[in-house]
């Protein structure tokens, strides 16, 4: 079975089942990765998603983004957190109707290929990789990374023995000397580097245009039918990211995230230090979901086509990005983070009496933001006692902001 057959076999059958099975209104299932620590896991463990969405959120871990695509196609999973862009592109190029909903994380330093130490091959002698055996999780960000690096070094992939292995298996294989090179991410990548060296740093890859980022994704039909639920999910994720951005919260969040990721705290810190979690505003900018991600997906697809990994690319991936739920969540997320510093002081109880006079503890940018939203505030009676979920729903549904 060649690489193309393997990739198409993963998604073709599942694509026919997309939308056939959906979670009922009482619960949803979300996919994620172990050994891939992210701020959302704090909210996951604390039950914040269940509370804010008003449904039971079940979580299931996967070994690769291609498996996430298959699970979403069958209806077993409704949302996937931190799915790599390449497996998303493979699925959508094959006809699966998935949509990107946010940018989960950027991590050029945490996805790479490692060459076994005994070979003593580095970027100056990379041409010696011709004919070598390499473990690659096909159809993933690591696969895209591998193709681009070999192309950069002029190594003919046709001469190599490429074995489809999930990162954890690739790490074990390189440690045992079964393969000459292995590609992966997260905890598996750290274990690989105990037995070898990388060829290019994250910064060097970015200079070559090899970007690495993950997304939150979901079936387009299900997202359309549950847009408010999706908005609430993305808002909770954004709040967790904002909480992690403040180092004062690390002591509280780190043990929870590490345990849920199946890692020790030192490894969790080291991994998350290589991550960037874009703000909602950044995600909606031209760099990401405002056009950059769509162009990048087209480039990824073309690389896979040239390598013979998939049959063809879509003419455009514009329809594969849906910023509606994230845009809807952004207003509530911004307001809550503006007001959070004074929430504990009980200022909300006196909102009517003080005609929404804003205390000095709210920064000037937040005061300006709320001032521009005064019509929405009035329309939604937001001077009433704060109940977060209902208040946000009021903001989004009943005010024309």
ZADREN-77367 format. One record per residue (C-alpha): residue in three letters; x, y, z. Coordinates in steps of 0.02 Angstrom, whole numbers, padded with zeros to 5 digits, always signed. Layout:
BEGIN
AlaXYZ;...
//
This chain:
BEGIN
Unk+00000+00000+00000;Unk+00075+00167-00053;Unk+00065+00331+00041;Unk-00077+00400-00064;Unk-00183+00242-00041;Unk-00152+00247+00146;Unk-00208+00429+00161;Unk-00361+00412+00051;Unk-00413+00254+00140;Unk-00413+00348+00304;Unk-00536+00481+00249;Unk-00636+00417+00100;Unk-00754+00299+00190;Unk-00779+00418+00335;Unk-00819+00565+00222;Unk-00972+00473+00157;Unk-01038+00461+00335;Unk-01013+00644+00382;Unk-01165+00709+00472;Unk-01246+00538+00484;Unk-01226+00526+00672;Unk-01228+00677+00786;Unk-01222+00691+00975;Unk-01390+00727+01053;Unk-01429+00894+01132;Unk-01375+00832+01303;Unk-01192+00799+01263;Unk-01051+00822+01139;Unk-00885+00733+01115;Unk-00723+00829+01088;Unk-00557+00758+01028;Unk-00386+00812+01094;Unk-00207+00747+01115;Unk-00117+00678+01265;Unk+00062+00740+01296;Unk+00007+00903+01214;Unk-00024+01022+01360;Unk-00134+01172+01328;Unk-00229+01298+01436;Unk-00400+01230+01385;Unk-00362+01076+01489;Unk-00378+01179+01647;Unk-00555+01225+01598;Unk-00585+01044+01545;Unk-00538+00975+01715;Unk-00630+01110+01811;Unk-00791+01073+01716;Unk-00802+01248+01643;Unk-00851+01186+01470;Unk-00998+01085+01540;Unk-01054+01233+01645;Unk-01044+01365+01509;Unk-01111+01257+01367;Unk-01251+01183+01471;Unk-01215+01008+01405;Unk-01102+00864+01455;Unk-00936+00873+01363;Unk-00853+00705+01338;Unk-00668+00704+01294;Unk-00575+00572+01193;Unk-00388+00571+01154;Unk-00312+00532+00984;Unk-00140+00487+00920;Unk-00148+00588+00759;Unk-00253+00719+00672;Unk-00302+00597+00534;Unk-00394+00493+00664;Unk-00485+00651+00721;Unk-00547+00678+00543;Unk-00612+00499+00534;Unk-00701+00516+00702;Unk-00784+00679+00648;Unk-00837+00599+00484;Unk-00923+00455+00574;Unk-01010+00574+00695;Unk-00920+00502+00847;Unk-00836+00669+00879;Unk-00911+00843+00855;Unk-00759+00954+00886;Unk-00571+00924+00882;Unk-00451+01035+00978;Unk-00276+01059+00907;Unk-00300+00963+00747;Unk-00152+00992+00633;Unk-00182+01090+00473;Unk-00110+00955+00357;Unk-00230+00816+00414;Unk-00371+00942+00401;Unk-00316+00982+00223;Unk-00303+00798+00177;Unk-00482+00770+00237;Unk-00559+00922+00154;Unk-00465+00889-00008;Unk-00545+00716-00010;Unk-00718+00792+00008;Unk-00748+00791+00196;Unk-00847+00946+00244;Unk-00746+01010+00392;Unk-00719+01189+00449;Unk-00582+01277+00546;Unk-00657+01372+00692;Unk-00505+01446+00779;Unk-00315+01442+00786;Unk-00277+01331+00935;Unk-00087+01348+00945;Unk+00068+01392+00843;Unk+00222+01284+00877;Unk+00361+01285+00750;Unk+00485+01226+00883;Unk+00378+01078+00935;Unk+00356+00980+00774;Unk+00511+00911+00691;Unk+00610+00765+00623;Unk+00754+00684+00717;Unk+00900+00590+00640;Unk+00978+00447+00740;Unk+01140+00504+00826;Unk+01244+00359+00760;Unk+01224+00421+00582;Unk+01306+00589+00623;Unk+01200+00678+00493;Unk+01160+00862+00511;Unk+01099+00999+00393;Unk+01269+01006+00309;Unk+01263+00821+00263;Unk+01075+00796+00245;Unk+01096+00722+00070;Unk+01157+00564+00158;Unk+00976+00531+00209;Unk+00942+00461+00035;Unk+00896+00278+00050;Unk+00865+00289+00238;Unk+00713+00224+00334;Unk+00602+00357+00415;Unk+00449+00347+00529;Unk+00318+00478+00484;Unk+00136+00497+00539;Unk+00063+00517+00365;Unk-00055+00659+00327;Unk-00005+00760+00480;Unk+00092+00920+00514;Unk+00246+00812+00541;Unk+00223+00736+00367;Unk+00210+00909+00289;Unk+00365+00960+00387;Unk+00459+00807+00327;Unk+00414+00836+00143;Unk+00468+01018+00150;Unk+00633+00982+00239;Unk+00680+00844+00118;Unk+00635+00958-00028;Unk+00744+01096+00047;Unk+00893+00979+00064;Unk+00867+00903-00108;Unk+00837+00727-00042;Unk+00736+00617-00160;Unk+00596+00546-00052;Unk+00572+00409-00181;Unk+00737+00332-00123;Unk+00681+00327+00060;Unk+00581+00194+00150;Unk+00438+00294+00229;Unk+00344+00200+00365;Unk+00178+00267+00432;Unk+00197+00278+00622;Unk+00114+00384+00754;Unk+00243+00491+00848;Unk+00244+00381+01003;Unk+00285+00228+00897;Unk+00414+00326+00798;Unk+00500+00377+00960;Unk+00511+00195+01013;Unk+00574+00143+00841;Unk+00716+00269+00836;Unk+00767+00224+01014;Unk+00783+00042+00960;Unk+00877+00085+00800;Unk+00735+00017+00693;Unk+00725+00178+00592;Unk+00855+00307+00543;Unk+00743+00458+00565;Unk+00576+00490+00650;Unk+00457+00638+00642;Unk+00331+00695+00771;Unk+00283+00819+00905;Unk+00258+00846+01091;Unk+00318+00716+01215;Unk+00362+00595+01075;Unk+00476+00724+00995;Unk+00566+00751+01161;Unk+00596+00563+01174;Unk+00659+00557+00995;Unk+00787+00692+01033;Unk+00860+00583+01170;Unk+00925+00473+01029;Unk+00963+00597+00890;Unk+00969+00774+00824;Unk+00857+00888+00721;Unk+00911+00961+00554;Unk+00825+01132+00565;Unk+00767+01238+00711;Unk+00592+01309+00718;Unk+00656+01480+00668;Unk+00749+01407+00519;Unk+00592+01316+00464;Unk+00489+01475+00474;Unk+00616+01564+00364;Unk+00581+01430+00234;Unk+00394+01457+00251;Unk+00365+01295+00348;Unk+00232+01354+00471;Unk+00161+01238+00603;Unk-00004+01275+00688;Unk-00158+01181+00746;Unk-00342+01225+00741;Unk-00507+01184+00821;Unk-00613+01101+00689;Unk-00785+01026+00666;Unk-00906+00959+00535;Unk-00985+01105+00441;Unk-01162+01039+00456;Unk-01151+01012+00643;Unk-01070+01182+00670;Unk-01210+01268+00572;Unk-01342+01183+00679;Unk-01252+01220+00843;Unk-01168+01388+00814;Unk-01210+01457+00986;Unk-01139+01303+01071;Unk-00981+01317+00966;Unk-00964+01502+01010;Unk-00977+01460+01195;Unk-00845+01325+01175;Unk-00725+01444+01088;Unk-00755+01578+01219;Unk-00708+01460+01361;Unk-00550+01412+01266;Unk-00505+01596+01241;Unk-00531+01633+01425;Unk-00416+01488+01473;Unk-00283+01553+01353;Unk-00299+01728+01426;Unk-00283+01657+01601;Unk-00123+01563+01553;Unk-00052+01721+01474;Unk-00041+01795+01649;Unk+00106+01708+01732;Unk+00028+01739+01901;Unk-00093+01599+01860;Unk+00038+01469+01813;Unk+00057+01399+01988;Unk-00129+01362+01994;Unk-00149+01299+01816;Unk+00012+01202+01785;Unk-00021+01050+01899;Unk-00195+01029+01827;Unk-00138+01041+01645;Unk+00011+00927+01673;Unk-00093+00790+01753;Unk-00225+00796+01618;Unk-00092+00790+01481;Unk-00010+00638+01562;Unk+00154+00729+01592;Unk+00262+00789+01736;Unk+00266+00975+01773;Unk+00443+01005+01709;Unk+00404+00926+01541;Unk+00241+01024+01533;Unk+00331+01189+01563;Unk+00462+01146+01432;Unk+00330+01101+01303;Unk+00217+01250+01333;Unk+00365+01368+01323;Unk+00374+01325+01137;Unk+00188+01363+01110;Unk+00104+01525+01057;Unk-00082+01544+01090;Unk-00145+01687+00979;Unk-00274+01803+01053;Unk-00447+01807+00977;Unk-00406+01973+00894;Unk-00248+01898+00818;Unk-00341+01745+00758;Unk-00466+01852+00664;Unk-00328+01955+00582;Unk-00262+01937+00405;Unk-00114+01836+00469;Unk-00225+01693+00524;Unk-00410+01666+00488;Unk-00429+01830+00393;Unk-00341+01754+00242;Unk-00172+01685+00294;Unk-00236+01514+00348;Unk-00334+01492+00187;Unk-00181+01529+00080;Unk-00073+01417+00188;Unk-00193+01271+00168;Unk-00185+01287-00021;Unk+00004+01280-00009;Unk-00002+01125+00102;Unk-00119+01038-00019;Unk-00008+01078-00168;Unk+00143+01005-00076;Unk+00047+00844-00043;Unk-00009+00836-00225;Unk+00169+00861-00288;Unk+00229+00723-00171;Unk+00095+00605-00234;Unk+00014+00593-00062;Unk-00159+00652-00118;Unk-00243+00654-00289;Unk-00285+00837-00297;Unk-00311+01002-00206;Unk-00464+01112-00197;Unk-00461+01271-00300;Unk-00485+01368-00139;Unk-00499+01331+00047;Unk-00598+01489+00089;Unk-00754+01389+00131;Unk-00654+01279+00249;Unk-00639+01424+00373;Unk-00789+01483+00474;Unk-00753+01637+00582;Unk-00936+01661+00630;Unk-00933+01571+00799;Unk-00766+01648+00849;Unk-00822+01822+00799;Unk-00981+01799+00900;Unk-00879+01741+01049;Unk-00754+01883+01037;Unk-00868+02020+01104;Unk-00915+01925+01261;Unk-00736+01869+01287;Unk-00672+02048+01275;Unk-00801+02119+01394;Unk-00777+01983+01525;Unk-00589+02006+01526;Unk-00614+02193+01545;Unk-00728+02171+01694;Unk-00639+02024+01775;Unk-00521+02134+01882;Unk-00667+02213+01975;Unk-00786+02067+01980;Unk-00728+02009+02150;Unk-00758+02182+02222;Unk-00945+02171+02194;Unk-00949+02324+02081;Unk-01084+02243+01974;Unk-01208+02256+02118;Unk-01201+02445+02107;Unk-01203+02460+01917;Unk-01377+02536+01907;Unk-01347+02663+02046;Unk-01185+02723+01967;Unk-01253+02723+01789;Unk-01112+02607+01733;Unk-00979+02725+01796;Unk-00819+02626+01775;Unk-00694+02614+01919;Unk-00513+02658+01892;Unk-00461+02477+01907;Unk-00526+02449+01729;Unk-00394+02501+01603;Unk-00425+02645+01484;Unk-00434+02530+01333;Unk-00572+02431+01416;Unk-00665+02589+01465;Unk-00656+02646+01284;Unk-00716+02478+01222;Unk-00866+02476+01340;Unk-00907+02655+01294;Unk-00921+02608+01110;Unk-01037+02465+01160;Unk-01156+02574+01263;Unk-01302+02542+01146;Unk-01277+02355+01166;Unk-01263+02373+01354;Unk-01428+02465+01364;Unk-01517+02347+01246;Unk-01467+02195+01348;Unk-01498+02268+01521;Unk-01323+02221+01568;Unk-01338+02321+01729;Unk-01434+02174+01800;Unk-01342+02050+01914;Unk-01213+01963+01808;Unk-01248+01786+01754;Unk-01109+01758+01630;Unk-01186+01638+01504;Unk-01354+01728+01497;Unk-01273+01898+01487;Unk-01164+01847+01341;Unk-01310+01769+01250;Unk-01407+01931+01274;Unk-01261+02030+01204;Unk-01248+01921+01051;Unk-01432+01888+01013;Unk-01528+02043+01060;Unk-01407+02184+01024;Unk-01351+02233+00850;Unk-01170+02266+00894;
//
